[in-house]
Amino acid sequence: MRKLIMKSFMAVALFLSMFLPVQANDQAQLTIAQTQEENKIALSLSGVSNTNALSLNLAIEGDVRLMNIQPSDYLLAKGARLNYTYNEEKNSVDIYITSKENLVENGKIEIGSMYIASTNEFAKKYTITTNTAKDELKTVSNNRAETLKNGVSLTVETGNFQTSGSIDESTPDVPQESTLVDANTGIRVTGEFEAGTTLSVAEIEDKDELTSIKDMLSKVSNKFKAYDIRLSLNGQEVQPKGNVSVYVPIPADYDAQKIGVYYKGTSNHTEMKVKVENGYAIFETTHFSTYVLAEKNIDENEEILPPSMDDSEGEGDAVVGGDNQTSTGATTGDSTNTTLLIGILVVAGAALGFIVYKNKKDKEKNK
């Protein structure tokens, strides 16, 4: 009985330890360094291992403000997602990075770049360091969290920085070219987004919705994945301010030569213009909602079948970047020509019937 109690206690302790912060080693180092661009600061973390997620709290001191944070190409290659929140009043920023895989290579994580602009043309000097009012840095691996504190388990390499010009002169607060990544699906979008814009993608699993999509693509494909793609800014859903490029990973069991992407509207669907590159189906759009990645069927002539018409009623939804748009609000063909053709067929049929009848009567008379 005593052994059973001890085993139970150890099991509970082990389970709880997975969620309790633990002391990290003293080799971790956060580097905050100015690049060749005066308005650009590079962030990197070294001396860590097996990290799937991290949060970092930074304080900015000086008459400057944060304009944007861009994830490094290193993070993007790992399918990581970087989000941040900026408190303009306190001039502090919280950075959050998540990934399905280990972010560390050779003991280092290249985090990304901060873009800074001066709010006062006469005061261009500033500093960036960890925010001692909070847990400065947390890393997570397999649900095990480590809290790193400056001077205890974390060394911070930083300095005095300088920016050129003011906000109006150097770095206007306008959307900048950047890439947003959804770590769960691997879908990423590239375009101009306002600072703080986040991407969220959910693979559609609702049976009714999947049935609707299956009916929509009944003559095109019976093998597809559907995604609800959305952008958010300050808790509100937003749409792109221009064309953006969307990269959808092609599953290993899909034939890349037969790939199609479809926008699903309320009363129509649009086949997007797609190019396949490095395992991604890439298309452009100005509107996010439901998109379907499909492997097209092939007919007996080895030709890819065209998209089928929706059965729903009403006007279609417009989507920039579409290729073959179908909508029940549209009428195809010339109705006048169709009516004339039917009339000709009726007359021809009547004439043929009359000839057959006359020949039959003539044979009866000859008998």
C-alpha positions as a printed NumPy array, in Angstrom:
array([[   0.   ,    0.   ,    0.   ],
       [   2.83 ,    2.315,    0.903],
       [   4.544,    1.654,   -2.44 ],
       [   1.302,    2.401,   -4.296],
       [   0.96 ,    5.733,   -2.477],
       [   4.571,    6.656,   -3.287],
       [   4.11 ,    5.775,   -6.964],
       [   0.917,    7.838,   -7.136],
       [   2.641,   10.791,   -5.487],
       [   5.573,   10.619,   -7.902],
       [   3.235,   10.422,  -10.889],
       [   1.313,   13.508,   -9.732],
       [   4.559,   15.389,   -9.048],
       [   5.902,   14.536,  -12.493],
       [   2.663,   15.671,  -14.142],
       [   2.64 ,   18.994,  -12.262],
       [   6.312,   19.63 ,  -13.032],
       [   5.457,   19.832,  -16.706],
       [   3.513,   23.035,  -16.062],
       [   5.7  ,   24.657,  -13.399],
       [   8.354,   27.206,  -14.381],
       [  11.853,   25.948,  -13.749],
       [  15.193,   27.661,  -13.525],
       [  17.064,   27.771,  -16.825],
       [  20.811,   27.485,  -17.141],
       [  23.012,   30.585,  -17.062],
       [  24.192,   30.272,  -20.652],
       [  21.166,   31.856,  -22.356],
       [  21.893,   35.174,  -24.048],
       [  19.518,   37.635,  -25.677],
       [  21.206,   39.889,  -28.222],
       [  19.608,   43.217,  -29.181],
       [  21.78 ,   44.815,  -31.869],
       [  21.55 ,   47.674,  -34.333],
       [  21.88 ,   46.717,  -37.981],
       [  23.329,   48.752,  -40.826],
       [  19.911,   50.388,  -41.079],
       [  19.588,   52.909,  -38.271],
       [  15.865,   52.226,  -37.856],
       [  16.274,   48.452,  -37.689],
       [  17.142,   46.359,  -34.619],
       [  17.972,   42.638,  -34.837],
       [  16.911,   40.18 ,  -32.112],
       [  18.438,   36.758,  -31.477],
       [  18.581,   34.245,  -28.635],
       [  21.452,   31.838,  -28.014],
       [  22.38 ,   29.231,  -25.421],
       [  18.945,   27.542,  -25.493],
       [  17.749,   24.145,  -26.684],
       [  14.568,   22.322,  -27.676],
       [  12.329,   25.4  ,  -27.832],
       [   8.91 ,   25.226,  -29.525],
       [   7.592,   28.565,  -28.254],
       [   8.788,   31.638,  -26.432],
       [   7.529,   34.944,  -25.089],
       [   9.735,   38.009,  -24.715],
       [   8.979,   41.292,  -22.943],
       [  10.972,   44.371,  -23.997],
       [  11.05 ,   47.965,  -22.788],
       [  11.937,   50.86 ,  -25.12 ],
       [  13.389,   54.016,  -23.554],
       [  13.567,   57.268,  -25.514],
       [  11.411,   59.485,  -27.715],
       [  10.83 ,   56.755,  -30.249],
       [   8.073,   54.29 ,  -30.972],
       [   7.829,   50.815,  -32.413],
       [   6.666,   50.728,  -36.005],
       [   6.744,   47.033,  -36.83 ],
       [   8.309,   43.658,  -36.016],
       [   9.175,   41.249,  -38.816],
       [   9.977,   37.569,  -38.22 ],
       [  13.299,   36.382,  -39.592],
       [  13.523,   34.201,  -42.689],
       [  14.914,   31.606,  -40.291],
       [  11.603,   31.514,  -38.387],
       [   9.52 ,   31.508,  -41.561],
       [  11.453,   28.526,  -42.896],
       [  10.445,   26.63 ,  -39.758],
       [   6.783,   27.539,  -40.198],
       [   6.831,   29.613,  -37.011],
       [   4.25 ,   32.254,  -36.151],
       [   5.266,   35.595,  -34.605],
       [   2.729,   37.907,  -32.963],
       [   3.271,   40.913,  -30.757],
       [   1.389,   43.519,  -28.743],
       [   2.711,   47.06 ,  -28.378],
       [   1.797,   49.362,  -25.487],
       [   2.465,   52.82 ,  -26.903],
       [   1.798,   54.538,  -23.567],
       [   4.387,   52.441,  -21.696],
       [   6.549,   51.995,  -24.803],
       [   6.835,   48.279,  -24.188],
       [   6.279,   45.277,  -26.425],
       [   5.42 ,   41.622,  -25.824],
       [   6.589,   39.184,  -28.519],
       [   5.123,   35.691,  -28.88 ],
       [   6.55 ,   32.958,  -31.137],
       [   5.067,   29.496,  -31.643],
       [   6.032,   26.58 ,  -33.854],
       [   5.312,   22.876,  -34.251],
       [   9.001,   22.09 ,  -34.453],
       [  12.11 ,   22.965,  -32.493],
       [  13.112,   26.556,  -33.232],
       [  16.743,   26.12 ,  -32.203],
       [  19.599,   25.416,  -34.573],
       [  23.145,   25.232,  -33.206],
       [  21.896,   26.607,  -29.905],
       [  20.477,   29.795,  -31.461],
       [  17.171,   31.313,  -32.544],
       [  17.14 ,   34.194,  -35.045],
       [  14.011,   36.012,  -33.859],
       [  13.595,   38.894,  -36.294],
       [  13.797,   42.675,  -36.647],
       [  12.211,   45.621,  -34.845],
       [  11.634,   48.827,  -36.803],
       [  11.857,   52.034,  -34.747],
       [  11.068,   55.663,  -35.604],
       [  11.672,   58.878,  -33.683],
       [   8.756,   60.92 ,  -32.354],
       [  11.003,   63.954,  -31.894],
       [  13.477,   65.028,  -34.579],
       [  15.81 ,   66.421,  -31.896],
       [  15.826,   63.224,  -29.794],
       [  16.931,   60.23 ,  -31.791],
       [  18.754,   58.135,  -29.186],
       [  17.085,   55.257,  -27.39 ],
       [  17.699,   51.939,  -25.659],
       [  15.928,   48.583,  -25.759],
       [  16.229,   46.03 ,  -22.982],
       [  14.178,   43.389,  -21.212],
       [  11.211,   44.543,  -19.163],
       [  12.114,   43.786,  -15.544],
       [   8.508,   44.492,  -14.47 ],
       [   7.516,   41.187,  -16.072],
       [   8.954,   37.74 ,  -16.655],
       [  11.457,   38.839,  -19.233],
       [  11.726,   35.649,  -21.263],
       [   9.9  ,   32.327,  -21.211],
       [  10.69 ,   29.318,  -23.372],
       [   8.478,   26.256,  -23.765],
       [   9.382,   22.753,  -24.894],
       [   6.984,   19.791,  -24.662],
       [   4.754,   21.74 ,  -22.232],
       [   7.72 ,   22.415,  -19.957],
       [   8.265,   26.117,  -19.291],
       [  11.509,   27.832,  -18.339],
       [  11.577,   31.404,  -17.048],
       [  14.752,   33.376,  -17.721],
       [  15.606,   36.489,  -15.72 ],
       [  18.156,   39.107,  -16.667],
       [  21.234,   38.679,  -14.486],
       [  20.107,   35.333,  -13.061],
       [  19.604,   32.93 ,  -15.946],
       [  19.808,   35.361,  -18.864],
       [  22.492,   37.663,  -20.217],
       [  21.206,   40.595,  -22.262],
       [  23.55 ,   42.141,  -24.805],
       [  22.199,   45.527,  -25.803],
       [  23.382,   49.128,  -26.233],
       [  22.491,   52.72 ,  -27.045],
       [  20.846,   53.042,  -30.436],
       [  20.055,   55.895,  -32.761],
       [  17.374,   56.393,  -35.381],
       [  17.463,   58.784,  -38.322],
       [  14.672,   61.309,  -38.757],
       [  11.17 ,   61.4  ,  -37.33 ],
       [   8.128,   59.25 ,  -37.991],
       [   6.939,   61.554,  -40.763],
       [  10.381,   61.708,  -42.41 ],
       [  11.752,   58.192,  -42.138],
       [   9.343,   55.41 ,  -41.307],
       [   5.696,   56.354,  -41.87 ],
       [   3.118,   54.344,  -39.959],
       [   1.71 ,   52.662,  -43.047],
       [   1.297,   49.022,  -43.976],
       [   4.635,   47.354,  -44.741],
       [   5.499,   44.324,  -46.837],
       [   5.616,   41.365,  -44.474],
       [   4.792,   37.676,  -44.181],
       [   2.324,   36.183,  -41.715],
       [   2.422,   32.45 ,  -40.98 ],
       [  -0.121,   30.087,  -39.42 ],
       [   1.891,   27.46 ,  -37.541],
       [  -0.914,   24.88 ,  -37.44 ],
       [  -1.55 ,   24.62 ,  -41.191],
       [   1.696,   26.049,  -42.578],
       [  -0.288,   28.528,  -44.68 ],
       [   1.418,   31.889,  -45.064],
       [   0.433,   35.184,  -46.666],
       [   2.703,   37.927,  -47.98 ],
       [   1.586,   41.505,  -48.526],
       [   1.261,   44.913,  -46.912],
       [  -0.223,   44.681,  -43.415],
       [  -0.57 ,   47.198,  -40.622],
       [   1.613,   46.581,  -37.583],
       [  -0.04 ,   44.083,  -35.25 ],
       [  -2.037,   42.278,  -37.958],
       [  -2.315,   38.544,  -37.256],
       [  -3.255,   35.571,  -39.412],
       [  -5.515,   32.735,  -38.294],
       [  -6.366,   29.661,  -40.358],
       [  -8.748,   26.846,  -39.428],
       [  -9.2  ,   23.713,  -41.484],
       [ -12.947,   23.249,  -41.986],
       [ -14.318,   20.109,  -40.345],
       [ -18.039,   20.939,  -40.126],
       [ -19.939,   18.161,  -41.94 ],
       [ -22.584,   20.444,  -43.46 ],
       [ -19.95 ,   22.856,  -44.741],
       [ -17.87 ,   20.019,  -46.202],
       [ -20.974,   18.597,  -47.895],
       [ -21.668,   21.997,  -49.431],
       [ -18.107,   22.196,  -50.738],
       [ -18.299,   18.638,  -52.059],
       [ -21.464,   19.508,  -53.985],
       [ -19.83 ,   22.685,  -55.289],
       [ -16.895,   20.688,  -56.69 ],
       [ -18.901,   17.618,  -57.678],
       [ -17.551,   17.634,  -61.263],
       [ -14.098,   18.809,  -60.303],
       [ -12.746,   16.861,  -57.368],
       [ -13.585,   14.47 ,  -54.577],
       [ -10.261,   15.085,  -52.811],
       [  -9.868,   18.452,  -51.153],
       [  -9.03 ,   20.436,  -48.012],
       [ -10.947,   23.572,  -47.051],
       [  -9.567,   26.43 ,  -44.967],
       [ -11.142,   29.431,  -43.268],
       [  -8.475,   32.155,  -43.622],
       [  -8.804,   35.388,  -41.647],
       [  -6.807,   38.481,  -40.677],
       [  -7.268,   40.33 ,  -37.387],
       [  -6.067,   43.68 ,  -36.07 ],
       [  -6.707,   44.842,  -32.509],
       [  -9.262,   42.082,  -32.035],
       [ -11.24 ,   43.   ,  -35.157],
       [ -11.413,   41.025,  -38.4  ],
       [  -9.904,   42.957,  -41.317],
       [  -9.316,   42.413,  -45.02 ],
       [  -6.106,   43.075,  -46.984],
       [  -5.622,   46.581,  -48.306],
       [  -4.419,   45.251,  -51.644],
       [  -3.296,   42.104,  -53.389],
       [  -1.65 ,   39.523,  -51.14 ],
       [   0.041,   36.247,  -52.044],
       [  -1.189,   33.107,  -50.292],
       [   1.005,   30.001,  -49.957],
       [  -0.877,   26.756,  -49.218],
       [   1.219,   23.624,  -48.551],
       [   0.339,   20.756,  -50.912],
       [  -0.158,   17.478,  -48.98 ],
       [   2.243,   14.682,  -49.858],
       [  -0.551,   12.478,  -51.23 ],
       [  -1.793,   15.147,  -53.672],
       [  -0.643,   15.32 ,  -57.299],
       [   0.859,   18.812,  -57.664],
       [   0.149,   18.792,  -61.423],
       [  -3.597,   18.527,  -60.77 ],
       [  -3.877,   21.144,  -58.016],
       [  -6.618,   23.762,  -58.048],
       [  -7.639,   26.41 ,  -55.504],
       [ -11.21 ,   27.65 ,  -55.198],
       [ -12.745,   30.56 ,  -53.356],
       [ -16.107,   29.598,  -51.869],
       [ -18.55 ,   32.487,  -51.789],
       [ -22.135,   32.619,  -50.526],
       [ -23.601,   31.953,  -53.958],
       [ -20.692,   31.199,  -56.263],
       [ -17.219,   29.812,  -56.376],
       [ -14.144,   31.036,  -58.182],
       [ -11.206,   29.051,  -59.443],
       [  -8.074,   31.009,  -58.623],
       [  -5.032,   31.381,  -60.846],
       [  -2.497,   29.09 ,  -59.214],
       [   1.175,   28.368,  -59.62 ],
       [   2.923,   25.497,  -57.883],
       [   6.341,   26.168,  -56.426],
       [   8.459,   24.386,  -53.782],
       [   5.53 ,   22.317,  -52.557],
       [   3.097,   25.249,  -52.277],
       [   0.007,   26.228,  -54.244],
       [   0.372,   29.996,  -54.614],
       [  -2.401,   32.428,  -55.557],
       [  -3.273,   36.096,  -55.109],
       [  -6.393,   37.578,  -53.581],
       [  -7.78 ,   40.744,  -51.981],
       [ -10.344,   38.995,  -49.813],
       [ -10.123,   36.275,  -47.171],
       [ -12.814,   33.758,  -46.329],
       [ -13.07 ,   30.062,  -47.271],
       [ -10.57 ,   28.642,  -49.766],
       [ -10.426,   25.067,  -51.006],
       [  -7.293,   23.212,  -52.125],
       [  -8.343,   20.375,  -54.452],
       [  -6.778,   17.653,  -56.54 ],
       [  -8.698,   17.825,  -59.818],
       [ -10.276,   14.781,  -61.416],
       [  -9.131,   13.653,  -64.856],
       [ -11.596,   12.563,  -67.558],
       [ -11.196,    9.696,  -70.058],
       [  -9.28 ,   12.   ,  -72.43 ],
       [  -6.675,   12.739,  -69.754],
       [  -7.977,   16.301,  -69.477],
       [  -8.649,   18.152,  -66.239],
       [ -12.363,   18.654,  -65.781],
       [ -13.638,   22.257,  -65.493],
       [ -15.385,   23.561,  -62.348],
       [ -19.102,   22.876,  -61.963],
       [ -21.826,   25.493,  -61.539],
       [ -23.196,   26.289,  -58.099],
       [ -26.85 ,   25.409,  -57.515],
       [ -27.536,   28.247,  -55.071],
       [ -29.38 ,   31.413,  -56.058],
       [ -28.498,   35.071,  -55.871],
       [ -25.691,   37.297,  -57.003],
       [ -22.131,   36.051,  -56.861],
       [ -19.288,   37.36 ,  -54.693],
       [ -16.532,   39.212,  -56.522],
       [ -12.976,   38.035,  -55.957],
       [  -9.892,   39.601,  -57.526],
       [  -7.436,   37.05 ,  -58.875],
       [ -10.02 ,   34.509,  -59.952],
       [  -9.715,   32.54 ,  -63.145],
       [ -12.955,   30.728,  -63.943],
       [ -15.724,   32.446,  -61.992],
       [ -19.147,   30.797,  -61.988],
       [ -22.29 ,   32.341,  -60.561],
       [ -25.962,   31.494,  -60.696],
       [ -26.632,   35.162,  -61.334],
       [ -25.011,   34.806,  -64.753],
       [ -26.724,   33.514,  -67.908],
       [ -24.544,   31.788,  -70.485],
       [ -25.338,   31.322,  -74.2  ],
       [ -27.838,   33.072,  -76.53 ],
       [ -31.452,   32.267,  -75.567],
       [ -32.753,   33.512,  -78.965],
       [ -30.569,   31.072,  -80.909],
       [ -31.61 ,   28.234,  -78.595],
       [ -35.321,   28.917,  -79.192],
       [ -34.784,   29.052,  -82.977],
       [ -32.908,   25.752,  -82.939],
       [ -35.702,   24.036,  -80.998],
       [ -38.269,   25.389,  -83.51 ],
       [ -36.273,   24.042,  -86.463],
       [ -36.044,   20.603,  -84.835],
       [ -39.819,   20.516,  -84.234],
       [ -40.587,   21.444,  -87.864],
       [ -38.067,   18.913,  -89.184],
       [ -39.594,   16.203,  -87.008],
       [ -43.099,   16.988,  -88.238],
       [ -41.932,   16.925,  -91.866],
       [ -40.233,   13.558,  -91.379],
       [ -43.378,   12.138,  -89.797],
       [ -45.506,   13.371,  -92.692],
       [ -43.174,   11.75 ,  -95.264],
       [ -43.251,    8.403,  -93.442],
       [ -47.074,    8.535,  -93.211],
       [ -47.44 ,    9.401,  -96.946],
       [ -45.134,    6.559,  -98.024],
       [ -47.162,    4.111,  -95.946],
       [ -50.451,    5.216,  -97.6  ],
       [ -48.952,    4.965, -101.084],
       [ -47.856,    1.347, -100.401],
       [ -51.387,    0.432,  -99.206],
       [ -52.915,    1.819, -102.434],
       [ -50.461,   -0.111, -104.609],
       [ -51.489,   -3.333, -102.894]])
